Every structure is written in structure tokens, then in C-alpha cells.
Amino acid sequence: MSDDPDLPPDSPPPVPPLDPIPEPDPDPRAGRAAFDRRMLEALVCPQTQGPLSYDAERQELVSRAANLAFPIRGGIPVMLADEARTLD
């Protein structure tokens, strides 16, 4: 039973609102959202299924096996071959 006089008797108690999903912490060096390096452990190259390395300066995930660099935008890796840059 609720103690709130605005609710009918026998109504369930109100559900508290959910906390908002926090935004990624900004990267003060580049003015961009920071990439969570722990995510690197779970990600693989979409073409070779091989490991990726993180290039913080260029904000990219690099696949040496595929010769591609995948951009990170707003802290989120874009793992699409069409969006990737071919390595020099």
C-alpha cells in the first residue's frame, strides 16, 4: 500500500527513474570523446578476425593483417571496411 495521497489505495509503489547513461569522458588532448581501451580486448578486425592496435594520435584501430585503419568517432569505433583507411 502506498503512503502517497495522490495514488489510489492498493496501487503499487512508484518506480524511481533510471539514472541516465553517462557520456564518455572527453579526451582533453584532442577535444574528442575518449576511446575505452578495454573495448580493444573484445574487438577484432572484421575482415581477418585478427587483433587490432590502438592509434591514439589518429583515433583509429589498426589492423596490420588487413592493412586497414578503422576510425573512432565520438569514442565509438566504426568497424566498416567502407569507412576504413588503407595503410600506407
C-alpha positions as CSV (number, residue, x, y, z in Angstrom):
1,M,0.0,0.0,0.0
2,S,1.3,3.4,-0.9
3,D,1.6,6.4,1.5
4,D,1.2,8.9,-1.3
5,P,-2.2,10.6,-1.1
6,D,-2.2,11.2,-4.9
7,L,-2.2,7.5,-5.6
8,P,-5.3,5.2,-5.3
9,P,-5.1,2.9,-2.3
10,D,-3.7,-0.6,-3.3
11,S,-1.6,0.8,-6.2
12,P,2.0,-0.4,-6.4
13,P,4.7,2.0,-5.3
14,P,6.1,4.3,-7.9
15,V,9.2,3.1,-9.8
16,P,12.1,5.5,-9.3
17,P,13.6,6.9,-12.6
18,L,16.6,5.3,-14.1
19,D,19.9,7.0,-14.0
20,P,20.9,8.4,-17.4
21,I,23.6,6.6,-19.3
22,P,26.8,8.6,-18.7
23,E,28.6,10.1,-21.7
24,P,32.2,9.1,-22.4
25,D,34.7,11.3,-20.7
26,P,36.1,13.8,-23.2
27,D,39.7,13.4,-24.3
28,P,41.3,16.7,-23.2
29,R,44.2,16.3,-25.6
30,A,42.0,16.2,-28.8
31,G,38.6,17.6,-27.7
32,R,37.1,14.2,-28.7
33,A,35.3,11.5,-26.6
34,A,37.9,9.1,-25.2
35,F,38.1,5.6,-26.5
36,D,37.7,2.9,-23.8
37,R,40.9,0.8,-24.3
38,R,39.2,-2.2,-22.5
39,M,37.0,-2.4,-25.6
40,L,40.1,-3.3,-27.6
41,E,40.2,-6.6,-25.9
42,A,36.8,-7.6,-27.3
43,L,37.2,-6.2,-30.8
44,V,38.8,-7.9,-33.8
45,C,39.3,-6.9,-37.4
46,P,36.0,-7.5,-39.3
47,Q,37.9,-8.8,-42.3
48,T,40.7,-11.0,-40.8
49,Q,39.3,-11.6,-37.3
50,G,42.8,-10.7,-36.2
51,P,44.0,-8.3,-33.5
52,L,43.7,-4.6,-33.6
53,S,46.1,-1.9,-32.2
54,Y,45.0,1.5,-31.0
55,D,46.5,4.6,-32.5
56,A,45.6,7.4,-30.0
57,E,47.0,10.2,-32.2
58,R,44.9,9.4,-35.2
59,Q,42.0,8.0,-33.2
60,E,42.0,4.7,-35.2
61,L,42.0,1.0,-34.6
62,V,44.7,-0.6,-36.9
63,S,44.6,-4.0,-38.5
64,R,48.1,-4.8,-39.8
65,A,46.8,-8.0,-41.3
66,A,44.1,-6.3,-43.4
67,N,46.3,-3.2,-44.0
68,L,43.4,-1.0,-42.7
69,A,42.8,1.6,-40.1
70,F,39.2,1.9,-38.7
71,P,38.2,5.4,-37.4
72,I,37.0,6.1,-33.9
73,R,34.3,8.8,-33.9
74,G,32.9,10.1,-30.7
75,G,34.6,7.3,-28.8
76,I,32.9,4.7,-30.9
77,P,34.9,2.5,-33.4
78,V,33.5,2.4,-36.9
79,M,34.2,-1.2,-37.9
80,L,33.1,-0.9,-41.5
81,A,35.6,-1.7,-44.3
82,D,34.0,1.1,-46.4
83,E,34.9,3.6,-43.7
84,A,38.4,2.3,-43.1
85,R,41.6,4.0,-44.4
86,T,44.2,1.9,-46.3
87,L,47.5,2.0,-44.5
88,D,50.5,3.5,-46.4
